[in-house]
Amino acid sequence: MVVAAILFWSVAVDAVAYRFPRVAALLKAQPRALIENGKLNRKVMLREFITAEEVRSQLRLHGIEDIAVVDRAYIEPNGMISMIRRVREEIEPVEPPQAL
């Protein structure tokens, strides 16, 4: 009975959100920025109960080793993490060591 009630309300909320887009902003979850300008957003991480190591793990799954190359990363309403890389020119270049 509980499962049926949860399923009913899930479908009802989705139907109302689809029919009335303005209501969707109130009823549906919005993506939250986990990384902004190459830096972790600790406030969002705390709210979403996600650790820095979990974020780094997701970076590796996206083929990214350094957080500095990420412009933005969002935790989506479905729990997935989407990432937007910085443009190469925006990343601070590392100068090679000077020869002695």
N, C-alpha and C positions, 0 to 999 in steps of 0.2 A: 504494500500500500504506500509506504514512504517513497519507494523508487518511482512509482507511478506519479505521485504528487510532484516530485523533483523534476521528472521528465515533462510533465504537463507545464509547469511553470517555466522551465527552460524554453520550451517551444513557444509558449505565450509571449515571453519577453522578447524572443527573437522576432516573432511575427509583428509585435507592436513596434519594435525598433526598425524593422524593414519598412513598415507602412508609414511611419512618422519619423523621418530622419532627425528632427530636432529633439525628439524624445530619446533617440538613440544615444545622444551625447550624455544624457543623464543615466541611462540604464546600462550602457555598455562600458567596459573598461577601455582605457586609452593606453597607448604605448608610453613607457616611461624611459627617460634617458639614463642609461647605466654609465655611459662614457660620454663626456663632452670635451672636445678639443684635446683629446689624448689623456684625459684625467678621469679617474673613477669618481662617480657621484655617490659618496658614502651614504647620503641621506636616502636615496632611492634603494641602495643595496640593503640598508637596514629595514626599510619598509617591505621589501620583497623577500627578505630572509635569504639573501644570496651573498656568498663570500667572495673575496677577491680571487681566491684560487679557482672557484667555479667560473668566474668571468674569464680568467686566463685560460681555463680549459676550453671554454667556448671560442676564445680567440684562436687557439690552436686548431680547433675543428674547422675554422674558417680559413686556415692557412696563414694566420697572422701570429708572429712571434713577439712583436714589440707593441705595447699599448700606444706608444707615441704615434704610430701610423694610422690610428683610428680617429676619425673626425667625430663620429657619433656612433653609439651602439644603443639600441633600444631593446627592452624586454617587452615583447608583444603580449597582448591579452591571452593568447593561447600558450604562453610560457616560452616560446621560441625567442632567440636573441638574433636580431638583425644588425648588421654592421655596415657602416659607410666609411670607406678609407679616405684619408686625406689625399689631396692632390700632391704629387711629388714635390712641387715647389714650396708647399707649405711646411714640409718637414724640414726641421733645422739640419743642415748638413753637418756631418762630423768631419772635422779637419784631420787629415792624416798627421801622425807625429812627425816633428821636424827631425831631419837627419843631423847628427852631431858632427 
